[in-house]
Amino acid sequence: MPLTDKDVMWVIERRGKHFATREQTMELEPQTIVRSGEISNSWIDATAAAGIPEAVASQLMAIFCSEIEFHRDFRKGDRFSLVYEVFNRHGQTVRYGRILAAEIRRHQKALQAFWFQPEWSGGAYYTADGHSIRTTFLCSPIELSQINLGFAGGRLRPILPTWRAHKDVDYSAPRYRGACSRRRYRRYRRTSE
């Protein structure tokens, strides 16, 4: 997905004592990438280990967000595969395109999505039998960036300083914003008035 509606770059040239800028259209080379991976610890770790960029992993989550709760529904051994576009200029990636096909196998069940765009309308993702996968229900109403820690084999517990299995998902507040419970906030307001 481009940052603007055009694939352009700004060229800055020195002309005497001044600089001039101009917009130049970039010639991008499309490339199709195939990646797959297996869940061993968490979704985030598995996509990173498979070499999938965060922007593409976020697209994959958006495609299957009505079917999978990406922070809790995976088990060790679940697998995923995807085919996506990359646009390069002089061998360097400029931007990532859309996912063309994806499959997630979890709990011995396969979920598939294929991008289809007819000439007369916008495209969408469909199952292999032609049904749209778009629904209004989301399994997880929180963004991936708000996940602090997924399931792990173990971690040092903050209250009891022992190593134990961590089977929960920790959610975090956006950076530079405090988070507190409503109860603590009320107590704070009473003492400050």
Salt bridges, closest charged atoms under 4 A:
ASP7 OD1 - ARG95 NE 2.89
GLU13 OE1 - ARG15 NH2 3.19
GLU13 OE2 - ARG22 NH2 3.14
GLU23 OE2 - LYS6 NZ 2.95
GLU38 OE1 - ARG79 NH1 2.82
GLU69 OE2 - ARG72 NE 2.80
GLU103 OE1 - ARG105 NE 3.70
ASP129 OD1 - HIS131 ND1 3.13
ASP170 OD2 - ARG155 NH1 2.93
ASP170 OD2 - HIS166 NE2 3.61
GLU193 OE2 - ARG189 NH2 3.75
